[in-house]
Amino acid sequence: MTRFRLTLRMLSPVHVGTGEVLTPESYVIRQEEGGAVLAAIDLSALLSSLTPADRDTFNRAADAGDFVAIRRFIRERSQSGQFDLWVAAVDSDLRDRYEEGMDRVSAELAIHPMTRTGLGQRPYVPGSSIKGAIRTAVLQRLVDTEPGHAAALHDRWPGRSKFDGQNLEADVLGYLGEDRSGRPRAEIRADPFRAVRITDAPIQGNAVATFVGRVTVAARPSTRPTRARGRPRSDPSGIQLYYEVTYSALSEGAVVEAVGEMTLDERLAQADAREAWGRRFPHPVTQAFRAAEILDSCNAFYWARLRDEALVFGALTADLKGAYADLQGDAEAAQKRGEAILRLGRFSHVECMTLAPPLRSATGGGSRTTVGGWGPLGWAALRLEPVQP
C-alpha cells in the first residue's frame, strides 16, 4: 500500500458545489478594509441572541412574509461579523446589485457556494470529484492503447441500453462478467478503482481563498438556423448566475492549493480471490495503477482538450486570449515539475467529462463558461508526493 500527499494547485477558478443556494436572507455583503465581502450568516446563532423586542420585530416581519424587512433586519444585526460562518470576496458588480436589490424581493441575488467542511467551514474539493476526473483520463488511455479499440467498444456498447455505459467501463477496466443467464454484467467489486482511495482536499491557509463572481457564457457565433416559428435560440449568458469560486493562478498569480491524500492499495490486485464466494476473477480487483500512470493519463487526456479549447475560444475576446495563454504557460510549467493537469468541478464541459468520440455522442463545444467573461473554469495542477510509512 502506497500513500501520497495529493496537492491540487488551482490554475483557473474552480467551483465544486452541493446544490445549495444562498439567498439574501442567509448572507450579507459588507464593505471591509480590504474590499467588499460576502458573509454567510449563522441564522440560528443570530436569532438566539436577540432581545425579546428584536425577536418580536423579526417575528412580525416573518409572519407578514416581508422579505425586504427580514433582509434589512439580518443585515443590521450582523455587521460586526459575530455570526459569520464564512466569508468570500465579491466584486463591485455583485455589491452594487446587492444594494439595489435590498428593496426588491424579485431581485436575482442567489449565490451558489462551494463545498465546505463541517466545523471549520473551509472550502474543499471532494475526493469523489478528483477521483472522477482521474478515472476518465485513465479510461481514455486504456481505450487508446490498441488501434481500433474505441470503434469495437462502440459497436458492443452503442448506448441503446441503460447499462451500456457501465458495461463499457467494465469492459475497458477488465471487470465485465456475466449473470446467471449469460448476459453481460459489471462485477463492481472487481473495479480496479476500488484500490484507489482519495480523501477530500481542503483549501490550505487562513486567508480568503474564494470569491463570488458572475458566471457568463462565451459562445462561438452560431451558424445554425433559428428554431421553428421564428423564435431565436435563447442566450444563456443573459441569466445572472453568481458562484463562489477559488482564486487561482489567473488571479494575478495567486497560489491556492487544496491538499488531501491518495492511497494505492496494490495488494488488492495480487491477493488470491478464487476461494471467495461468488468471485469470477483471480484477484479482488483486476489491475493496479501506479502514480506515474495516473499522472501520464491526466496529461495526455486534459492537455489535448486544453489546446483545442484555447484555439477555439481564445480567439473570441482579448481577455480570453490572454487567459488561455497564461493557463497554457502555467500548465507547461506544472508538467515540467512532474505534475499533471486535470479539470474538475462544475462547468468542466462535456469534452473533459466523457470519453472521446465515437464513445461520446454529445457534440458540445459551442460555448464555454467563464467567470466575468475573462477566465475559464475548472483547471488545476495535480501533484503526488510519496508519504513515508
ABEGO torsion letter per residue (X at the ends): XBBBBBBBBBABBBBBBAGBBBBAAABBBBBBAAEBBBBBBBAAAAAAABBAAAAAAAAAAAAAGBAAAAAAAAAAAAAAGAABABBBBBBAAAAAAAAAAAABAABBABBBBBBBBAAAGBBBBBAAAAAAAAAAAAAAAAAAABBGAAAAAAAABAGABAAAAAAAAAAAAGABBBBAAGBBBBBAAABAAAABBBBBBBBBEABBABBBBBBBBBBBBBABBBBBGGBBBBBAAABBBBBBBBBBAABGGBBBBBBBBBBBBAAAAABBAAABBGBABABABABBBBAAAAAAAAAAAAAAAAAAAAAAAAAABAAAAAAAAAAAAAAAAAAAAGBBBBBBEBGAEAAAABBBOAABABAEGABBBBBGGABBBGBBBBBBBBBBX
